[in-house]
Amino acid sequence: MNGWIVALIVLGALVLEFVFLYLIAIKPDTSRKKRMDEFAKRYVAHRGLFDAESPENTLAAFRKAVRAGYGIELDVQLTRDKQAVVFHDYNLKRMTGVDKKLSDCDYAELSSYPVGGTKERIPLFSDVLHEIGGAVPLIVEIKVEDDYYETTKAAADLLDGYEGLYCVESFHPFALVWYRKNRPDVLRGQLATDLFSEKSKQSFGRKFVLTHMLLNLSAKPDFIAYDHRYAGNLPFSVCRNLYGAKTAAWTVQDEETLEKCRKKFDVMIFDSFVPSEKD
């Protein structure tokens, strides 16, 4: 047999093996899709229904979202003294003007900083749960860098006593693995974006694994929360079209984009505008 033909056969076999392994690695858990329907019934306010008077991830923004009947997406981090708080950025500067990492501050210090130039303060996660009180569905992002364990467990312990409807999501697959092993009944979602297009400073290998969600095999997410700008990318298309996974769009910021996202996403996470009522 011609050497070129042999080489092509070997190459084809390797390509098929790579595709097979890729499809196994990226496969989400679709056995509980119906449970995601409740989150798709209403729009989800990203960090609450925030504005200049009610900054993102504050009690004021969450009250407005509840009054408007929107679901709520929020972010949970841990302070230096291991208090679970609701705040998005790892650094405080954008929202408080203080150039410090949140994880370097005790809660007593955090609570002295006004958020967005208002009277609002960075809230404890426990206070947020009490304020919302099960009135609307929650999507809780476990906001972690590399050390996922303490934040994930702290959030889970507080959510154990919460009687409202909620699910969790995280960019960190190991936070979802922890939930799969320790809170298997809780719906979990893999957050992802195209880290190459976003010019992330992470290593090539890490960007490839996270962009393509190759740890879905271990995390077994119930839904995929993907940056809507990259909904045409291969990993999202495979999860959505091949496996039929439930999906959440983040973050929709105008009505035109909302209409486009309806074709590919089940749950709409929005900010910066007020969506028209669903049909």
C-alpha positions as CSV (number, residue, x, y, z in Angstrom):
1,M,0.0,0.0,0.0
2,N,1.2,3.5,-0.9
3,G,2.9,5.2,2.1
4,W,0.8,8.3,1.5
5,I,-2.4,6.3,1.8
6,V,-1.2,4.7,5.0
7,A,-0.4,8.1,6.4
8,L,-3.8,9.5,5.5
9,I,-5.5,6.6,7.1
10,V,-3.6,7.0,10.3
11,L,-4.2,10.8,10.3
12,G,-7.9,10.2,9.7
13,A,-8.0,7.7,12.6
14,L,-6.3,10.2,14.9
15,V,-8.8,13.0,13.9
16,L,-11.7,10.7,14.5
17,E,-10.3,9.8,17.9
18,F,-9.8,13.4,18.8
19,V,-13.4,14.3,17.8
20,F,-14.7,11.3,19.8
21,L,-12.8,12.4,22.9
22,Y,-13.8,16.0,22.4
23,L,-17.5,15.1,22.3
24,I,-17.2,13.0,25.4
25,A,-15.4,15.7,27.3
26,I,-17.8,18.5,26.5
27,K,-21.0,16.6,27.1
28,P,-23.3,18.3,29.7
29,D,-25.9,16.6,31.8
30,T,-29.3,16.9,30.1
31,S,-31.3,14.6,32.4
32,R,-32.8,17.5,34.4
33,K,-33.6,20.0,31.6
34,K,-37.2,20.4,32.7
35,R,-36.2,21.9,36.0
36,M,-34.6,24.8,34.1
37,D,-38.0,25.8,32.7
38,E,-38.8,27.9,35.8
39,F,-35.7,30.0,35.2
40,A,-36.8,30.6,31.6
41,K,-40.2,31.9,32.5
42,R,-39.0,35.4,33.4
43,Y,-36.0,37.6,32.5
44,V,-33.1,37.6,34.9
45,A,-31.7,40.9,36.1
46,H,-27.9,40.8,36.1
47,R,-26.6,41.8,39.5
48,G,-30.1,43.0,40.3
49,L,-32.1,45.8,38.6
50,F,-29.4,48.4,39.1
51,D,-29.1,52.1,38.3
52,A,-27.3,55.1,39.6
53,E,-29.3,55.2,42.8
54,S,-29.3,51.4,43.3
55,P,-25.8,50.1,42.3
56,E,-25.2,46.5,41.1
57,N,-25.3,43.7,43.6
58,T,-26.8,45.8,46.4
59,L,-29.9,45.3,48.4
60,A,-31.5,48.3,46.7
61,A,-31.0,46.7,43.2
62,F,-32.3,43.4,44.4
63,R,-35.5,45.0,45.9
64,K,-36.1,46.7,42.5
65,A,-35.7,43.4,40.7
66,V,-38.2,41.7,43.0
67,R,-40.7,44.5,42.6
68,A,-40.4,44.2,38.9
69,G,-40.8,40.4,39.0
70,Y,-37.4,39.6,37.5
71,G,-35.2,36.8,38.4
72,I,-31.8,37.8,39.9
73,E,-28.3,36.8,39.0
74,L,-25.7,37.7,41.7
75,D,-22.0,37.0,42.6
76,V,-20.7,35.5,45.8
77,Q,-17.2,36.0,47.1
78,L,-15.4,35.5,50.5
79,T,-13.8,38.2,52.6
80,R,-10.5,37.7,54.5
81,D,-12.5,36.8,57.6
82,K,-14.5,34.2,55.6
83,Q,-17.8,36.1,55.2
84,A,-19.8,35.4,52.1
85,V,-20.6,38.7,50.4
86,V,-22.3,39.7,47.2
87,F,-19.9,41.6,44.9
88,H,-18.7,41.1,41.3
89,D,-15.2,42.4,40.9
90,Y,-12.2,40.9,42.6
91,N,-10.9,44.5,43.1
92,L,-13.1,47.1,44.9
93,K,-11.9,50.1,42.9
94,R,-14.6,50.3,40.1
95,M,-17.5,50.3,42.6
96,T,-16.0,51.9,45.7
97,G,-13.0,53.8,44.6
98,V,-10.8,51.8,46.9
99,D,-7.9,50.0,45.2
100,K,-7.9,46.8,47.2
101,K,-8.8,43.2,46.6
102,L,-12.0,42.2,48.3
103,S,-10.3,39.0,49.6
104,D,-7.8,41.1,51.5
105,C,-10.5,42.9,53.5
106,D,-12.5,41.9,56.5
107,Y,-16.2,42.5,56.3
108,A,-16.1,45.2,58.9
109,E,-13.8,47.2,56.5
110,L,-15.9,46.4,53.4
111,S,-19.1,47.6,55.1
112,S,-17.6,51.1,55.6
113,Y,-17.2,51.7,51.8
114,P,-20.1,53.3,49.9
115,V,-21.0,51.5,46.7
116,G,-21.3,53.6,43.6
117,G,-21.3,56.8,45.6
118,T,-24.5,55.9,47.3
119,K,-25.5,54.9,50.8
120,E,-25.5,51.3,49.8
121,R,-22.9,48.9,51.1
122,I,-21.6,45.5,50.0
123,P,-24.1,43.1,51.4
124,L,-23.6,39.8,53.2
125,F,-25.0,36.9,51.1
126,S,-27.1,35.9,54.1
127,D,-28.8,39.4,54.1
128,V,-29.4,39.2,50.4
129,L,-31.1,35.8,50.8
130,H,-33.2,37.1,53.6
131,E,-34.2,40.2,51.6
132,I,-35.2,38.2,48.5
133,G,-36.9,35.6,50.6
134,G,-37.8,33.2,47.7
135,A,-39.8,35.9,45.8
136,V,-38.0,35.3,42.5
137,P,-35.6,32.7,41.1
138,L,-31.9,33.2,41.8
139,I,-28.8,32.3,39.7
140,V,-25.9,32.4,42.1
141,E,-22.4,32.7,40.6
142,I,-19.6,31.2,42.7
143,K,-17.1,33.9,42.0
144,V,-13.6,32.4,42.5
145,E,-10.2,32.5,41.0
146,D,-8.1,29.4,41.8
147,D,-9.0,28.6,45.4
148,Y,-12.6,27.5,44.8
149,Y,-13.3,25.3,47.8
150,E,-14.0,27.7,50.7
151,T,-16.2,30.1,48.7
152,T,-18.2,27.2,47.2
153,K,-18.8,25.5,50.5
154,A,-19.7,28.8,52.3
155,A,-22.3,29.7,49.6
156,A,-23.7,26.1,49.7
157,D,-24.0,26.2,53.5
158,L,-26.0,29.4,53.4
159,L,-28.2,28.2,50.5
160,D,-29.0,25.0,52.4
161,G,-31.4,27.0,54.5
162,Y,-32.9,29.0,51.6
163,E,-36.4,27.9,50.6
164,G,-36.6,29.8,47.3
165,L,-35.8,28.6,43.8
166,Y,-32.2,28.8,42.9
167,C,-29.4,27.3,40.9
168,V,-25.6,27.9,40.9
169,E,-23.1,28.7,38.2
170,S,-19.3,29.3,38.0
171,F,-16.5,29.8,35.5
172,H,-14.5,27.4,37.7
173,P,-15.4,23.8,36.7
174,F,-14.1,22.5,40.1
175,A,-16.7,24.5,41.9
176,L,-19.3,22.6,39.9
177,V,-17.6,19.3,40.6
178,W,-17.8,20.1,44.3
179,Y,-21.6,20.8,43.9
180,R,-22.0,17.6,41.9
181,K,-20.4,15.6,44.7
182,N,-21.7,17.4,47.8
183,R,-25.1,19.0,46.7
184,P,-26.1,16.8,43.8
185,D,-29.7,17.9,43.8
186,V,-28.8,21.6,43.1
187,L,-28.9,22.6,39.4
188,R,-25.5,23.8,38.3
189,G,-24.3,25.7,35.2
190,Q,-21.0,26.1,33.5
191,L,-20.2,29.8,32.7
192,A,-18.0,30.3,29.7
193,T,-16.8,32.7,27.1
194,D,-14.3,32.8,24.2
195,L,-11.1,33.5,26.2
196,F,-9.1,33.8,23.0
197,S,-11.3,36.5,21.6
198,E,-11.3,38.2,25.0
199,K,-7.5,38.1,25.0
200,S,-7.2,36.5,28.4
201,K,-3.7,36.4,29.9
202,Q,-4.2,32.8,31.0
203,S,-2.1,30.1,29.5
204,F,-3.0,28.6,26.1
205,G,-3.9,25.3,27.7
206,R,-6.2,26.8,30.3
207,K,-7.9,29.1,27.8
208,F,-8.5,26.1,25.5
209,V,-10.0,23.9,28.2
210,L,-12.2,26.6,29.7
211,T,-13.4,28.0,26.3
212,H,-14.3,24.6,25.1
213,M,-15.7,23.5,28.5
214,L,-13.6,20.3,28.4
215,L,-14.3,19.5,32.1
216,N,-18.0,19.1,31.5
217,L,-17.3,15.4,31.8
218,S,-16.5,15.9,35.5
219,A,-18.7,18.9,36.3
220,K,-21.7,17.5,34.4
221,P,-23.5,21.0,34.2
222,D,-27.2,21.1,33.9
223,F,-27.0,24.2,31.7
224,I,-24.5,26.3,29.8
225,A,-24.3,30.0,30.6
226,Y,-22.4,31.5,27.6
227,D,-21.4,34.9,26.5
228,H,-24.0,35.6,23.8
229,R,-21.5,37.3,21.5
230,Y,-19.9,33.9,20.9
231,A,-23.0,31.8,20.4
232,G,-21.7,30.7,17.0
233,N,-18.6,29.0,18.6
234,L,-18.1,25.3,18.3
235,P,-18.4,24.4,22.0
236,F,-21.7,26.3,22.5
237,S,-23.1,24.8,19.3
238,V,-22.2,21.3,20.3
239,C,-23.8,21.6,23.7
240,R,-26.9,23.4,22.4
241,N,-27.5,21.7,19.1
242,L,-26.0,18.2,19.5
243,Y,-26.8,17.5,23.1
244,G,-29.8,19.8,23.5
245,A,-28.5,21.5,26.7
246,K,-30.4,24.3,28.3
247,T,-28.6,27.6,27.9
248,A,-28.4,31.1,29.5
249,A,-27.3,34.2,27.6
250,W,-25.1,36.7,29.3
251,T,-25.2,39.6,29.3
252,V,-28.0,41.0,27.0
253,Q,-27.9,44.8,27.0
254,D,-30.6,45.9,24.4
255,E,-33.9,44.8,23.0
256,E,-32.5,43.9,19.5
257,T,-29.9,41.5,21.1
258,L,-32.6,40.0,23.3
259,E,-34.7,39.1,20.2
260,K,-31.7,37.5,18.5
261,C,-30.8,35.5,21.6
262,R,-34.2,34.0,21.8
263,K,-33.2,31.6,19.0
264,K,-30.3,30.1,20.8
265,F,-30.9,30.7,24.5
266,D,-33.5,29.6,27.0
267,V,-32.7,32.0,29.9
268,M,-32.0,35.7,29.3
269,I,-29.7,37.5,31.7
270,F,-29.9,41.3,31.1
271,D,-28.8,44.7,32.3
272,S,-28.6,48.3,31.2
273,F,-32.2,48.4,29.8
274,V,-35.7,47.2,30.7
275,P,-36.9,44.4,28.5
276,S,-40.3,44.4,26.8
277,E,-42.8,42.0,28.3
278,K,-42.6,38.4,27.0
279,D,-45.3,37.2,24.6
